[in-house]
Amino acid sequence: MGLSALGIVFGDIGTSPLYTFKTILGTAAAPSNPATVLGALSLVLWTLFIITTIKYVSFAMRVDNDGEGGILALMALLGVKKQQRPTIVAVGLFGAALIYGDGAITPAISVLSALEGLNMATPALQPYVVPAAVVILLALFAIQSQGTARIGHLFGPVMLLWFLTMAVMGIAGIMRHPSVFAALNPYYGLSYLFSNGATGFLVLGAVFLCVTGAEALYADMGHFGRGPIKLAWFAIVFPSLILNYAGQAALVLEGAPTDGNIFFRLCPEMLLIPLIVLATVATIIASQSIITGAFSMTRQAIQLGWLPRLRIKQTSSEGYGQIYVGLVNWLLMIVTVALTIGFGKSDNLAAAYGIAVSLTMLMTSALLFIAMREIWHWSLLAAGAVAACFLVVDSAFFLANLTKIAEGGYVPLILAVSVYSVMWIWHRGWAAVMARLHETLIPVQQFMQIIKAKNIPRVPGTAVFLTRTERDTPPVMQWHVRHNRALHEHLFVLRVEILSVPWLPSGDRIKLEEIVPNFWRAEARFGFMERPHIPELLTASRSLGCTVDLNDVTYYVGHETVIRREDGMGLPAWQEEFFAVMERNAIHVSDFFSLPTDQVVEIGRQVSI
């Protein structure tokens, strides 16, 4: 499991040495000055230690939502599961939206930085770096629909080779200037930070690049568990990163030029091409991890009711996380390729990189403070002291990254605001639809009396009505009787609820109640990481005493066409129109709940919001 985690969890942070140290020295005023080099290295090492090792590995990974981690799972735990808190939900959702911006930039900067090693091998190849990066990225996104189950088994060994290679290269560099380890003393980093004015502060924005993949440690905890991730970090990743960054610093102290890519200068010239190939493969794996993470986060948001239903393809039976979301894939591809062409160099992309992740980390620290108080029951003083340390560090990095907005930092912010706006409008529209549906509900007893009074024929078979209402007769049943003037003998009303926990024990899956003879109402519950499968659920309901005939089932689902309210009490026109577009393009409810298409009847009506 630890080996597998190397390929999935650590791809982003593991490829950061390709561009981090050269970006730091490119930002500094005197890049070859020993004080600058040691100060930069000290800042990198202590950033890795404080943010990744202490904050995420030692603290954040101890707060899980039934085994799942990441800001979205943390938001669901603190803002929904514990109690309804709109502010926490808003913070968590915006943090999740920011990760989409990271997902677009990571493939671009990683692949570009790897291919830029070709400039050192053969300068004549420089004009072909961007086209080659575009081709690789197009191929990467094109194969997503096939799934990563087959090549996923190779990710771990390849990344293990990558980390060991980085460590060996770093040791070779350190041997040229062993005194570089003086940078382990935080004095060098703090001295540089506070003695270089604005430049020292701006360097923090570049230093932050060394931990841009730290959020993945937390987000991927549900796939591997805390133990394998901690083992891989302490045994392989952390030592390899320290050695490689120290090797790059030692090389510069020895007199190596700071222009070009310092990472590739650690490699003997005869091995440069193989290293470039390995680096390219490693960056592809890092990109794959980010894309897969975007798919998983999209499904979580759909299940929690913050995004419209999208078509999700399960690409492998080996794991629930092996999925493909076509719309997200192609949108990410368009943005990533546009960034690659538009920025042209990894140095330019570095300016856009970091602001999204630093803001997400800042939000995670705020949520961790609440977790320390409510889950661990720490005192206000203890929780405040720890959280304050995290918030000070995160705030410093965020403020330093804010200076990059004009140079490209606006890109991930625009992407995040766009994704968050979609989430917000969808949730508002969904709540408005639910409010309208509840206005016309009829109690079951009264409805059955109407059926009897009007002599509505009762036909053989079982009708399963899917509803979103928590009580009374579902609107879709009323519409069915109004249009077809008949009703089945056996009635089964089913409401599906997606909870704020990722997984749910099978014994807690469904609750049944017989309202009147042959009229059953069921509440089915799923975790936000699970895939609802209604036919299997109904089969399991027999063991709970359900007597309806499930061998002759017709499923009835409602299809609402959203229109604008005329009384001026509804949503603003632009929100209603945008929600209506998303509603029309969401996948059919029968696909979402795995209903057999030849047994589904859809009944439509207009709902004014």
Secondary structure, 3 states (H helix, E strand, C coil): CHHHHHHHCCHHHHCHHHCHHHHHHHHCCCCCCHHHHHHHHHHHHHHHHHHHHHHHHHHHHHCCECCECCHHHHHHHHHHHCCCCHHHHHHHHHHHHHHHHHHHHHHHHHHHHHHCHHHHHCHHHHHHHHHHHHHHHHHHHHCHHHCCHHHHHHHHHHHHHHHHHHHHHHHHHHCCCHHHHHHHCHHHHHHHHHHCHHHHHHHHHHHHHHHCCHHHHHHCHHHHCHHHHHHHHHHHHHHHHHHHHHHHHHHHHCCCCCCCCHHHHCCCHHHHHHHHHHHHHHHHHHHHHHHHHHHHHHHHHHHCCCCCCCCEEECCCCCCCCEEEHHHHHHHHHHHHHHHHHHCCHHHHHHHCCHHHHHHHHHHHHHHHHHHHHCCCCCHHHHHHHHHHHHHHHHHHHHHHHCCHHHCCHHHHHHHHHHHHHHHHHHHHHHHHHHHHHCCCECHHHHHHHHHHCCCCEEEEEEEEEECCCCCECHHHHHHHHHHCCEEEEEEEEEEEECCCCCCCHHHCEEEEEEECCEEEEEEEECCCCCCCHHHHHHHHHHHCCCCCCCCEEEEEEEEEEECCCCCCCCCHHHHHHHHHHHHHCCCHHHHCCCCHHHEEEEEEEEEC
